Amino acid sequence: MIEITSRDNQIYKLFRKLSSKKYRDRLGMYIIEGCNLIEEALSEGAFIEKAVIRQTSTAVPDRIIEKLGSRVVMADDRIFTDIAQTETSQGIIAAVKKPNMTADKIPGKSMSGNFVVLDRLQDPGNIGTVIRTADAAGYGLVIALKGTADVFSPKTVRAAAGSLFRMPVLFIETETELIRFIRAAGKKIVAASPAGSRKYYEEDLSRNIALIVGNEGNGVSPLLIENADLKINIPMEGNIESLNASVAAAIIMYEKVRTECTR
């Protein structure tokens, strides 16, 4: 196995670059870290370009090293610490190729399911959690509207916990393009807002919807609210004005599961 001992090494430089969104976009790769996430990437068919193991690590199973084959190299502790994204790393990190998802490449099964739209969300934890919940609730597609924080940042990837390998994510530039895409797919636009006129459980949200999850501070954009087929709210008691974006999204997305279980 090749060993990295110098910061001049090209693999070391690659991982350092992938800490930056600019280079993730330019190189079409992102970082995953930890045995579980890397094993899941392998099992789901994600393309791993390179992987680095900490020289002193004993936590990485042989089966993972064998599956990675020539793509895995070893780094001394000093080098590995420089590229690790977590303080308590399991001792393995990998560079994964981003999926090249365009509207014409979305699987038919995904197009027939519900969509969830990230409307300029900024918190990586919220973004990753929404993606993970969409996966768990059986949604078909995640759409990230321009202005949403990087879906492939290390914090988002950790919060998504492997769902990025399964959930197609489509990036759309403008609200007008988004509305056109949703209409063409035959979905109802559902805007979740404290000012919504209907409680979420008063509507059938189990199928053929595109749920808009608004920005943490400003909510759903005015144009998307204006074009929404359904404007819903989550009732709350006390002095609470709103819920965390990913919590609100989870409550509404799981209406699909609840409805299907009661049919």
Secondary structure, 3 states (H helix, E strand, C coil): CCEECCCCCHHHHHHHHCCCHHHHHHHCEEEEECHHHHHHHHHHCCCEEEEEEECCCCCCCHHHHHHHHHHEEEECHHHHHHHCCCCCCCCEEEEEECCCCCHHHCCHHHHHCCEEEEECCCCHHHHHHHHHHHHHCCCCEEEEECCCCCCCCHHHHHHHCCHHHCCCEEEECCHHHHHHHHHHCCCEEEEECCCCCEEHHHCCCCCCEEEEEEECCCECCHHHHHCCCEEEECCCCCCCCCCCHHHHHHHHHCHHHHHHHHC
